Amino acid sequence: MEDAVLATKQILDLYFKGLKIRSIDIFKEYDKVYATTTENINGYLSKFDFTNKTDALTVLASGDQAFSLASLGIPNITTFDINKLTEYYALGLKRSAICAFTYSEYLTYFQVLFDPNTSLRTLTDMIRHLFPYMEPKYKTYWQQITDYNYKLQLYRKNPINLFHILNYSTAHGISKLKNSYLITEERYNYLRSIINKINITFDPLDVFDLPNVYEKTYDFILLSNIADYIDFYLGPNWTYESFRKEIVRFHKLLKQDGIIFIAYLLGRHKKVEDTFDTPLIYPSLMKISDLTQEELIILPHIENDREFKLLDDALILERKLS
Ligand SMILES: C[S@@+](CC[C@H](N)C(=O)[O-])C[C@H]1O[C@@H](n2cnc3c(N)ncnc32)[C@H](O)[C@@H]1O
């Protein structure tokens, strides 16, 4: 935990020294965290039957994937992320907000929390409000970060919202449409009623290490759009064959009839022409015709909590057939 506090303080220090943390190219051990999902999670999860499904493995990121799975009745959720700060944000702050707030309070809380006009005092008090709902480790982290940020910015003429420094995608706000746990008030209330009973674990792991580390099998595996960043491992212009070799390693983690959501394709399908961007995943050479063993589903792209007119998202998935 001390390392996470030090790393977060360093992100704040660098920001105020004018060295804004570099934009996303390669994710790393301690990095800014996605505040909210960029994916239409409810768009794809709602296409599947969750009856008698018990185990899921997902990237943690903003926590929205894990909370959506929990709201659909999955009791055991294993999360991983290369970025260790995701745990403090998703399982610390966001999870405690679910415990603390009703549906409308939750939505308003994050709207105010991410608002650039929210004062330093209000923002600090809002985080402190959640301390009674946090596990000790997360409470200590947020206590130290809020104190540090408060002292750092107290005499600034225009304090900067902490979450604009520590997170990506705060501007989008929390989307009801994208998230299964927010799509209806009933679903959120269900999640709230079980949040303390479900088993959500976190491991700081690189995606390609998962088949080496985990022994269990899962009904669902969610890899988000990590494939957009794997040129770090596979080199630029990587091919479908090299990608496929990695995906095959995940089969041992799937139950019979289990599904692996291999790659989320954000805004890659042109609605009007009914065509996909080539390559399918940047910066690979992957084409739609490469997908012979996988399925591809097309989903509405959501922007500002509305369906976007010109582009769709898509998802590559594979089922382990019995
Ligand atoms: C790919 S990002 C993009 C946001 C995503 N579309 C969402 O809706 O949350 C999601 C997460 O993947 C993590 N990530 C990126 N590369 C990774 C890797 N090689 N192994 C594990 N996690 C990784 C990032 O740290 C980030 O938290």
The ligand as a Gaussian input file, in Angstrom:
#p B3LYP/6-31G(d) Opt

LIG

0 1
 C       -7.213000      -1.387000     -22.046000
 S       -7.749000      -0.185000     -20.841000
 C       -9.021000       0.734000     -21.628000
 C      -10.346000       0.999000     -20.941000
 C      -11.384000      -0.088000     -21.164000
 N      -11.910000      -0.089000     -22.503000
 C      -12.538000       0.018000     -20.162000
 O      -13.671000       0.117000     -20.565000
 O      -12.260000       0.003000     -18.978000
 C       -8.358000      -1.139000     -19.571000
 C       -7.329000      -1.585000     -18.549000
 O       -6.420000      -2.514000     -19.115000
 C       -5.244000      -2.470000     -18.350000
 N       -4.155000      -3.080000     -19.135000
 C       -3.575000      -2.595000     -20.257000
 N       -2.618000      -3.438000     -20.708000
 C       -2.614000      -4.487000     -19.845000
 C       -1.861000      -5.703000     -19.779000
 N       -0.922000      -5.990000     -20.670000
 N       -2.124000      -6.554000     -18.775000
 C       -3.070000      -6.279000     -17.837000
 N       -3.811000      -5.149000     -17.846000
 C       -3.590000      -4.275000     -18.841000
 C       -5.039000      -0.995000     -18.076000
 O       -4.198000      -0.779000     -16.962000
 C       -6.469000      -0.516000     -17.862000
 O       -6.776000      -0.456000     -16.507000

